[in-house]
Each structure stands twice: as C-alpha cells, then as structure tokens.
C-alpha cells in the first residue's frame, strides 16, 4: 500500500507502538503523516504506522520502551565498519579520536543555528561543544538518534545548519551521493566538517599493505584532501579551513604511540600534508541573483529653453 501512495522511500517508516492492545498492529495511510512538521519526530501513540520495507526508523529517547524495530533498510549496504567499536577503544583509535575531538570542538564552537547533525560515528559526541540547541546523530547503526541510509537523508532541503561527517566517505561505496544529499539539506552558508584518513601518509601506506578483508580502518578507500576539495567545489562549497594531524606511525601499542609524540610538532612544521588524518571545513555558497530589467522607457528629448540673444556690434555703436 505504501509503495502505491508514494515513491519516496524516505517516507516509509515501520514501527510498532506498544499500548493496551499488545500484539496488534494498525495500518495507517501515509497521507496522515505527510503534513507533520518534521519526519524526525514520530512519537504519537495514537497513530501507529506500519509500512513495508522501511528505510528509516526514528527513535525517541523518552519512549524507547514502546518502540520495537521490525525491519530497517532491506537492501544490504556494502558499507562495512566491522570492528569499529573495537578500534575506538584501542590505543590507536583513542589517539586518532582525541586529535579529531579537539580540532572539531574548536571548529564548531562558534557555529550558530537551529539544527546540527553528525553523520556516522554515533559512539562519539563530536557536537558536544557546539551551541546549536537541536543536535542529532544519523547513521546506519542502531546507536544513532536517526537510523537511515546516508544516501537518502530523511531531512528537508535547506534545513540543517551544521553537518559533521567523521570518516564516512572513505568507508561507503557511494560517497558522491552522500555529498549530494549533504548539499541538499544544508542551508545556504551552512558549514560542513569532514574528517578522513590521508592516503599520502604512513597510515595510507599501511592501508595499501593490508588486504580488503582487513578490519577497520584498513579496508576503506582513502580520499586525499585535494580530491575531496575538488568534489566540494563542484557542489558549490568553499573550503575555508584544513588541518592535518596524527603524524605518528599507526602503532597498536599505547607505549609506542607515547614515545612518538615528539614527531607531532616536527611533522606539523615540516611536512604538514603527511598527517595520518585530515579535517576539512567547508561552507555552502549560494550566489545571489538580481534581475536587470531592460529599459523599456525611451528617454525624452530635452525641451528647448529660451536663450538671450546678444546684440550685434553695429547696433551697439549706433
């Protein structure tokens, strides 16, 4: 029934809301929820919705006991972050995320607006230092506030002021579509913050030596900062800030990482482009337009005015 009413898969939401009729589900046409102010808030107990093959499920933190997930993203996505949680708790992961947290905190501290979204890495609160009132995480993992396909973000166009994407593009099979969706939902002059692993570094060399079946983060397709800048410029973004960090080799032991802390200052001074991780801050630019209308009115000729006739010399002598 839902497929006949709409072709937009982002409107297909399947959820069972617990009430006094336990075990019973109710089918409601999607036109009842089309006029809701926001698709990111569906928590009406009196209006449970049921649709086939949903793409997104939105969680409400105060109503988690009443929501049971039945199905999410029928299509098997090729993105695989196997071992992400393990890596985040490893010395290597803590080393990378500590640098990124500090740089992102300084980048988003003075960004104002109404809505901010973090795409990916819901385990890390990268928007903690931002002062935007509504901050959400969106990802394909169940730990996110909004569980969705990143290629079809369930947000209205020109509705997000700030988006942070930590290591999303290099671990997804369709990074171009994700960037197009980000450009769609960002408001004009909105900010985009992207972090990624640098292929022109020791970390990039380590990935080349690893196989495709290696755990996170060695199975991704690393994108260079220059290549990502070109993609952003084609979408109308202006990169106004770039930073590189994590110059130590990708050791797995914390003691070795501490011994190589001296290379951070040296690398930043002499080969800043070779950091293992980079951060790009871009602003969405939308050029204004002012219509120049043709001058249809013809210019009127100046009226002939009276002029004083000078006397001739002969008349003066008389």
C-alpha positions in Angstrom: 0.0 0.0 0.0 2.8 2.4 0.8 4.5 1.8 -2.5 1.3 2.9 -4.3 1.0 6.1 -2.3 4.5 7.4 -2.6 7.7 6.6 -4.4 9.9 8.3 -1.9 11.4 5.5 0.2 12.4 8.0 2.9 8.7 8.3 3.9 8.4 4.6 4.6 8.6 4.1 8.3 7.8 0.9 10.1 7.3 0.8 13.8 5.0 -0.8 16.4 4.0 1.4 19.3 3.0 -0.5 22.4 -0.3 0.2 24.0 -3.1 -1.6 25.7 -3.6 -3.7 22.6 -0.4 -5.7 22.8 0.5 -7.7 19.7 -1.9 -5.8 17.4 -0.7 -3.5 14.6 -2.6 -0.9 12.8 -2.1 0.1 9.2 -2.4 3.9 8.6 -2.1 5.6 5.2 1.0 7.7 4.8 -1.0 10.8 3.9 -1.9 11.1 7.6 1.7 11.9 8.4 2.8 13.9 5.3 1.8 17.2 6.9 3.7 16.6 10.1 6.2 19.4 10.9 9.2 17.1 10.9 9.8 13.5 9.9 12.5 13.2 12.6 9.8 13.2 15.3 7.2 10.4 15.1 6.1 9.6 18.6 2.3 9.8 18.6 1.0 6.8 20.5 -2.5 7.2 19.0 -1.2 7.0 15.4 1.0 3.9 15.0 2.3 3.5 11.4 3.1 0.3 9.5 4.7 0.2 6.1 6.5 -2.4 4.1 10.3 -2.3 3.6 11.1 0.9 5.5 14.3 2.9 5.0 14.4 4.8 8.3 13.3 4.4 11.9 13.4 7.3 14.3 14.0 6.8 18.0 12.6 8.9 20.8 14.8 8.7 23.9 11.9 9.1 26.3 9.8 6.4 24.6 12.2 3.6 23.9 10.2 1.0 25.8 7.3 1.5 23.4 9.2 1.1 20.1 10.1 -2.2 18.6 12.1 -2.3 15.4 10.7 -4.8 12.8 12.8 -4.0 9.7 15.4 -1.5 8.7 17.0 -1.0 5.3 16.0 -4.1 3.4 18.9 -3.7 0.9 22.2 -4.9 2.2 24.6 -1.9 2.1 28.1 -2.5 1.1 29.5 -0.2 3.7 31.0 -2.3 6.5 32.6 -0.9 9.6 33.3 -4.2 11.1 35.5 -3.8 14.2 34.7 -0.1 14.6 33.8 -0.3 18.3 36.9 -2.4 19.0 39.1 0.1 17.2 37.6 3.1 19.0 38.5 1.6 22.3 42.0 0.6 21.2 45.1 2.9 21.8 45.2 3.6 18.1 41.6 4.7 18.0 41.8 6.8 21.1 44.9 8.5 19.6 43.0 9.5 16.4 39.8 10.5 18.0 41.5 12.6 20.7 43.0 14.7 17.9 39.8 14.9 16.0 37.7 15.8 19.0 40.0 18.7 19.8 40.1 20.1 16.3 36.3 19.6 15.7 35.5 21.3 19.0 37.4 24.4 18.0 35.8 24.4 14.5 32.2 24.1 15.6 32.3 26.1 18.9 31.2 29.3 17.2 28.7 27.9 14.7 25.2 29.0 15.4 21.8 27.9 14.0 18.9 25.7 14.9 19.8 22.1 13.7 23.1 20.2 13.7 23.6 16.6 12.5 26.5 14.3 12.9 26.7 11.6 10.2 28.5 8.5 11.3 30.3 7.5 14.5 27.4 7.8 16.9 29.6 6.4 19.6 31.5 9.8 19.7 29.8 13.1 20.7 31.6 15.3 18.2 29.0 18.1 18.6 29.3 18.4 22.3 31.0 21.8 22.2 28.5 23.3 19.7 25.8 25.6 21.0 23.1 24.7 18.5 20.0 23.6 20.5 19.0 20.5 18.4 21.9 18.2 17.8 21.3 14.7 16.4 23.4 11.7 15.2 22.4 9.9 12.0 23.9 6.6 10.9 23.1 3.1 9.7 23.9 1.8 13.1 21.2 1.3 15.8 23.1 3.6 18.3 22.2 6.7 16.3 19.3 9.0 17.0 18.2 8.7 13.4 18.8 5.4 11.7 18.8 5.8 8.0 20.5 5.3 4.7 23.1 8.1 4.4 22.4 8.3 0.6 18.8 9.3 1.4 18.8 11.6 4.4 15.4 12.0 6.0 15.7 15.8 6.3 14.1 18.6 4.4 16.1 20.6 1.9 17.8 23.6 3.4 17.0 22.7 7.0 20.4 21.9 8.6 22.9 24.5 9.8 25.9 22.2 10.6 26.9 18.7 9.5 29.9 16.8 10.8 31.0 13.7 8.9 33.8 11.7 10.6 35.2 9.1 8.3 32.1 8.4 6.3 33.1 8.9 2.7 36.1 6.5 2.6 34.0 3.6 4.0 31.0 4.0 1.8 30.5 2.7 -1.8 28.7 5.9 -3.0 30.4 8.9 -1.5 29.3 11.2 -4.3 25.6 10.6 -3.4 26.2 11.3 0.2 27.8 14.6 -0.6 24.9 15.5 -2.9 22.5 14.8 0.0 24.6 16.9 2.3 24.5 19.7 -0.1 20.7 19.4 -0.4 19.9 19.5 3.3 22.4 22.2 4.2 21.1 25.8 4.3 23.0 28.5 2.3 26.1 29.5 4.3 25.8 26.2 6.3 29.0 24.5 7.5 30.3 21.1 6.6 33.1 19.4 8.6 34.7 16.3 7.2 37.4 14.1 8.6 39.2 11.3 6.8 42.3 9.2 6.7 45.1 10.6 4.5 46.3 8.3 1.7 49.5 10.4 1.4 50.8 9.3 4.8 52.2 6.4 6.8 48.6 5.5 7.6 47.8 5.4 3.8 50.9 3.2 3.2 49.7 0.8 6.0 46.3 0.5 4.2 47.9 -0.4 0.9 49.8 -3.2 2.6 46.6 -4.5 4.2 44.0 -6.6 2.4 40.5 -5.7 1.6 39.3 -8.1 4.3 41.2 -6.3 7.0 39.3 -4.8 9.9 38.6 -1.1 10.5 40.2 1.2 9.4 42.3 -0.6 6.8 39.5 -1.8 4.5 38.4 1.7 3.3 39.1 3.7 0.2 41.0 6.7 1.4 40.4 10.0 -0.3 43.1 12.7 -0.4 42.3 16.2 0.8 42.9 17.7 -2.7 40.5 15.2 -4.3 37.8 16.0 -1.7 38.3 19.7 -2.2 37.6 19.3 -5.9 34.4 17.4 -5.1 33.2 20.1 -2.7 34.0 22.9 -5.2 31.8 21.2 -7.8 28.9 21.2 -5.4 29.3 24.8 -4.6 31.3 24.6 -1.3 34.1 26.8 -0.3 36.8 25.2 1.8 38.0 27.8 4.3 39.9 25.6 6.7 42.1 22.5 6.6 44.1 20.7 9.3 46.3 17.6 9.4 47.3 15.6 12.4 48.4 12.2 13.8 51.9 12.1 12.4 53.0 9.1 14.5 53.0 5.7 12.7 49.9 3.6 13.3 51.2 1.6 16.2 48.8 -0.6 18.1 50.6 -0.3 21.5 50.0 2.8 23.6 53.6 2.9 24.8 54.9 3.2 21.3 52.5 6.0 20.5 53.6 7.9 23.5 57.3 7.5 22.5 56.5 9.0 19.1 54.7 12.1 20.4 57.7 14.2 19.6 57.0 13.8 15.9 53.7 15.7 16.1 55.4 19.1 16.3 58.0 18.2 13.8 55.5 16.9 11.3 53.3 19.9 11.7 56.2 22.2 11.0 58.0 20.4 8.1 55.5 18.0 6.4 52.1 19.1 7.4 50.4 17.5 4.4 51.6 14.0 5.5 49.4 13.7 8.6 47.6 10.4 9.1 44.2 12.2 9.5 42.9 15.5 8.0 40.0 17.8 8.7 38.2 20.0 6.1 35.7 22.8 7.0 33.6 23.9 4.0 30.8 26.5 3.7 27.9 26.1 1.2 27.9 29.1 -1.0 24.8 30.2 -2.9 25.2 33.2 -5.2 22.5 35.8 -5.1 20.8 37.0 -8.2 19.3 40.4 -9.1 17.3 40.7 -12.3 18.4 43.5 -14.6 15.4 44.6 -16.5 15.7 46.3 -19.9 15.0 50.0 -20.1 11.7 49.9 -22.0 11.0 53.7 -21.4 12.5 55.8 -24.1 14.5 58.8 -22.9 12.6 62.1 -23.6 14.4 64.8 -25.5 15.2 67.9 -23.6 12.8 70.8 -24.1 14.0 73.8 -25.9 14.6 76.7 -23.5 14.6 80.4 -24.1 18.1 81.9 -24.6 19.3 85.6 -24.5 20.2 86.9 -27.9 23.3 89.0 -27.8 23.2 92.4 -29.5 25.2 92.9 -32.7 28.2 95.2 -32.6 26.7 97.5 -35.2 23.6 98.1 -33.1 25.7 98.9 -30.1 27.7 101.6 -31.9 24.5 103.3 -33.1 
